[in-house]
Amino acid sequence: MFKKFSPSTDVSGQTSVKTSVQRSIRSNILSQWKIDQDTLEQFWPKKESLILVKCRDHISIYALHGEPLFFQHFDGPFYPTLRLVHKYPFILPMVRIDRGAIRFLLAGAHMMCPGLTSIGGYLPPPENEIKSGTPVAIFAEGKEHAVGLGITKMDTEEMRRVNRNIGIETVTYLGDDLWAVRSL
């Protein structure tokens, strides 16, 4: 999604978000992410106003004081930026890829099921199953911070059972053009 993103050419406009819309965004984020009101208040204080940055391909980036906090494609789920996930690693469900899949992820590839189900990979146990269409933080074997964000294409139990095809569609990753943008 952000493989070739340049703020100078891809941003079409910036507007301040109305208070009523901000309340709606807050409630959506609280229901989609694994956070409470206090954590949301830490990185987005209630009194602070968001800026909506409209980009090509129907991507909306929400920024606070110029720093991108989260983004959305069409009316899909809200994704935190990778920098926000580095500060608050618990806000999204976590999966881990093995060492062999790291180079493919950093090149922008989607994550295949074998990279998640092998020895170095991790999928949550059946009682904490992640459903299809859920945003997840992608960690890498032996690394401390998340290396990417994606959306699951199938349930985690189905990934284990089938063990082929794309398990997670990569949305943003370490080193892509959104990572390079520190302020808008």
C-alpha positions in Angstrom: 0.0 0.0 0.0 2.9 2.4 0.8 5.6 0.9 -1.4 5.7 4.0 -3.5 4.4 6.9 -1.4 5.6 10.4 -1.6 3.9 13.2 0.4 4.7 15.8 -2.3 2.9 13.9 -5.1 0.4 11.6 -3.3 -1.2 13.9 -0.8 -4.2 15.7 -2.2 -5.2 17.7 0.8 -5.4 18.2 4.5 -8.4 19.1 6.7 -9.1 19.3 10.3 -11.5 16.5 11.5 -14.7 17.6 13.1 -15.3 16.8 16.8 -18.2 14.5 16.1 -16.2 12.5 13.5 -13.3 12.3 16.0 -15.6 10.7 18.6 -16.7 8.2 16.0 -13.1 7.4 15.2 -12.2 7.0 18.9 -15.0 4.5 19.4 -14.0 2.5 16.3 -10.4 2.4 17.4 -11.4 1.2 20.9 -13.5 -1.6 19.4 -10.9 -2.7 16.7 -7.7 -2.5 18.8 -6.8 -4.2 22.0 -6.5 -1.0 24.0 -8.4 0.9 26.7 -9.4 4.5 27.0 -6.2 5.5 29.0 -3.8 4.1 26.4 -5.7 5.9 23.6 -5.5 9.1 25.7 -1.7 8.7 25.9 -1.0 9.0 22.2 -4.2 10.9 21.2 -5.4 13.3 24.0 -9.1 14.0 23.8 -8.6 17.8 23.5 -6.1 17.5 20.6 -7.5 17.8 17.1 -6.7 15.4 14.3 -5.7 16.3 10.8 -7.1 14.2 8.0 -4.5 13.8 5.2 -6.2 12.6 2.0 -3.9 10.5 -0.3 -4.2 8.7 -3.6 -5.9 5.3 -3.8 -8.5 6.3 -1.2 -6.0 6.2 1.7 -6.7 8.5 4.7 -3.9 9.2 7.1 -4.8 10.8 10.5 -2.0 12.9 12.0 -1.6 14.7 15.3 0.8 17.8 15.2 2.0 16.5 11.8 3.0 13.0 13.1 1.0 10.2 11.4 -0.8 8.1 14.0 -3.0 5.8 12.0 -4.4 5.3 8.5 -7.4 3.8 6.7 -8.1 2.5 3.2 -11.6 3.3 2.0 -13.9 2.5 5.0 -11.8 -0.4 6.1 -10.2 -0.9 9.5 -8.0 1.6 11.2 -4.3 0.6 11.2 -1.8 2.3 13.5 1.4 3.4 11.9 4.4 1.1 12.5 6.0 3.9 14.7 3.0 3.8 16.9 3.2 0.0 17.2 6.8 0.4 18.3 5.7 2.6 21.2 2.6 0.5 22.0 3.3 -3.1 20.8 0.2 -4.5 22.5 -2.4 -2.6 20.6 -2.8 -5.2 17.8 -2.8 -9.0 17.9 0.7 -10.4 17.3 2.0 -13.0 14.9 5.6 -13.9 14.2 7.4 -14.9 11.0 10.4 -17.1 10.8 13.9 -15.9 9.8 13.5 -17.0 6.2 10.4 -14.8 5.6 12.0 -11.6 6.9 13.7 -10.6 3.6 10.5 -11.2 1.7 8.5 -9.0 4.2 11.0 -6.2 3.9 10.6 -6.3 0.2 6.9 -5.8 0.5 5.6 -9.4 0.0 2.6 -10.9 1.6 3.2 -13.5 4.3 2.7 -17.1 3.4 1.3 -19.6 5.9 4.5 -21.7 6.1 6.5 -18.6 7.3 4.0 -18.3 10.2 3.6 -22.0 11.1 7.3 -23.2 10.9 9.6 -23.5 14.0 10.5 -19.8 14.3 6.9 -18.6 13.5 4.1 -18.0 15.9 0.4 -18.0 15.7 -1.8 -17.6 18.8 -3.2 -20.7 20.4 -6.7 -21.9 19.4 -8.4 -20.2 22.4 -7.0 -16.8 21.2 -7.7 -17.4 17.5 -7.4 -14.4 15.2 -10.3 -14.2 12.7 -10.0 -13.4 9.0 -9.9 -9.7 8.2 -8.2 -8.7 11.5 -5.3 -6.2 11.5 -2.2 -7.7 13.1 1.3 -6.7 14.0 4.0 -8.8 12.3 7.0 -9.5 14.4 10.1 -11.4 13.2 12.0 -14.2 14.8 14.8 -12.8 17.0 13.6 -9.2 16.6 12.3 -7.0 19.4 10.0 -4.7 17.5 7.3 -5.2 14.9 8.6 -5.3 11.3 5.2 -4.9 9.6 1.4 -4.6 9.8 -1.0 -6.7 7.8 -4.5 -8.1 7.6 -5.3 -11.8 8.0 -6.7 -13.4 4.9 -7.9 -16.5 6.9 -8.4 -17.6 10.5 -5.2 -18.6 12.3 -6.5 -22.2 12.8 -7.1 -22.4 9.0 -3.5 -21.1 8.5 -2.3 -24.0 10.6 -4.5 -26.6 8.9 -4.0 -25.5 5.2 -0.4 -24.3 5.6 -0.2 -22.8 2.1 -1.2 -19.6 0.2 -1.2 -16.1 1.7 -2.0 -15.9 5.4 -1.4 -12.2 5.9 -1.7 -9.5 3.4 1.1 -6.9 4.2 -0.2 -3.4 4.5 3.0 -1.5 5.7 6.4 -2.7 6.7 9.7 -1.4 8.0 11.5 0.7 5.4 8.5 1.4 3.1 7.7 5.0 2.3 5.2 5.5 5.1 8.0 4.5 7.6 10.2 7.2 6.0 7.5 9.9 6.6 8.0 11.5 10.1 5.7 14.4 9.6 3.0 15.5 7.2 
